[in-house]
Amino acid sequence: MQKLSDRQANGARRKAKRFLKIAFCLLPFALYLLLFSAVSAQPPSPFAVDKLSGQKAPDFTLKDINGNPVSLSSFKGKVVLLNFWATWCPPCKAEMPSMNRLQEKFKNRGFVIIAVSTDGRIDEPKDFITKNPVSFIVLHDSKLKVSRNLYKVFMMPTTFLIDKRGIIVEKYFGEQDWMEPEIIKEIEALL
């Protein structure tokens, strides 16, 4: 009688572990659907972003977290790291400190980081930046007109490296350590 209940308990534990593994794997997809279904029934294809490589970076104007308009074209002649992120995204928040160190390393060499928050409300990125100050520009794209429509962002974080001529030369998907020697070399080669 005791062995049967132990077997049942072990079976239940295995089923619970399997369920948690499946749920954990589906969580990023569910977040993706939540992000884009609230704005549009047709999220961008993961392959649409590939067409941007080697192309002129689409210009845009968004407001920063203080309400001031900022245009990408105002950074012509500089190397730009354009990052799309959200406060609900743990990898986005985790890469912010190394992104901040990267900005500090190259701030006097014609390099700028622009982080575009895709949060629904401005108070979310504003509160986060207040608690976690950064030395780079933080913009807000609540309607996803820039992130989804222009840059075809399908996951968070997504980052584009733009050269001095305004051409997209590299894309990065997911959390990065922005101080990795390989990334530093890529940026230095463009400066």
N, C-alpha and C positions, 0 to 999 in steps of 0.2 A: 504494500500500500504506500509506503514512504517513497520507494523508488519511482513509482508512477508520478507522484506529485513533484519530485525533483526533476524528472524528465519533462513534465509539463512546464515547470518553471523555467528550465533551460530553453525549451522551445519558445516560450513567450519572450525570453530575453533576446534570443536570436532574431525573432520577428521584429522586436522593437528596435534592435540595432540596424537591421535591414531597412526598416522604415525611416529611421533617422538618416542613414546614408543616402537614401533616395531623396528625402526631403532636402538635405543639405545640397545635393547636386542640382536640384530644381530651383533652389532659392535664387541664384543669379538670374535665371531665366524669368522667374516670377517678378523680380524687381525690374527687369528690363521691360516686361509687358506692362507693369504698373506705370512706369515712367512714361512710356510712349503712348499707351492706350488712353491716358488721361488727356492727351493733347491731340492725337490723331489716330484714326483707325488703321493707317498705313505707315508703320515705322520703316525707317530706311533699311535697305538690304545690307547685310554685312559686307557685300562685295562692292557696293556703291562707293565706299570710301577709297577703294583702290584707284579709282579713276582720277582722284585728286593728286596723286603722286606726279611730280614733275610739272604740275600746273600752277598758274598764278593763284595765290591764296585769295579766296573770295573776301572782298572788303566788307566791313560792317561797322556799325556804330551801336554801342550799348552803353548803358549807364553803369558807373562804378557803384560800389556799395554806399557811397555818399551822395549819389544822385547826379554826378557829373558825367556828361557824355564823353566817350572815348572811342576813337576810330582806329581801326587797324592801320589804315593808310597814313596815320600820323607818325608811324614808326618806320617809314620808308628809309632805306639805307642802314637799318639795324637788323641784326639777327634776332628773330622772335621765336620763343618757345610758347606755343598756344595750347593751353591745357583746359580740357573740359572735365568738370568734376561736380560733385554734389555732397552735401553734408550727410546724407543718409548712406553714403558709400564709404565703408571703412578703409579700403585700399587708397581711396582718394585722399582721405585725411592723413593716412599713414605716410604718404610720400611728400606731404607738405614741408616737413623740416629739411629734407635733402634738397627740395626745390628751392627753398629759401637760401640754403648754403650756396647753391649754384648761382642764384641771382647775385649774392654778395661777391662771389668769386669773379664774376664777369661784369659787374655793374658799370665799371668805368671803361669798358672795351666795346661799346656799341651793341650790347646784348640786353634784351628785356624779356621778362616772363609776364604773360597775360593769362590769368586763370579765370575761366568763365564758369560761374556757378549756374547749374541748371535747376536749382531748387525752385519750387513753386512760389515761395514768398521771400522777399528781400531780407527779412529779419533773420532767416536761417543762416545764410552765409555771413551776414553782418555780425551776428552773435558769435559765430565760430571764429571769425577773424579778430574780434575784440578779445576773445579768450586766448587765441593763438596767433599773435601778430606776425605778419609777414612783410617783407620789403618789396614785394612785387605787386602788380596791379591786379585787382579782383573786380571783375565785371559780373553782371547778372543777366541771364537769359531765361526768364520765367516761361516764356511762350515757346521756347526751343526753336525759334526762327533761325538762329545762327547755328546752334549745335546740330539740330536735326536736318533742317532744310539746306543750309549752305555746306556744312562740313560732314554731313551724313554719319554723325556719331551714333553708334549702335551699342556701345558699352561704356562704362565708366571705370576708371578714367581713360580718356583718349587724348593724346597729345601730338601736336604737329610741330616740326622744326621747319622754320621758314627762313630762307637765306636773305641777304641784303637786297636782292632784286625782287623779293616778294614771292619766290617760288617755293612750294612745299617740297622739301628734300628728304624728309623722313617722317614716319608715323610710329608712334609707340602706343601699344595697347596694354592696359593694366598698370599696376603699380610698378614704379621704377625707383632704383636708387640713382638719383640724378648726379651723384658724385662718382659713379663708376668711371674708371679710366677710359673705357671705350666711348662713353657718351661725352666725356670731357674732350677727347680727341676729335670727335665729330663736330662739336661746337667750335673748338679752336681752329679747325680747318676752314670754317666759314667766316671767321672774324677778320 
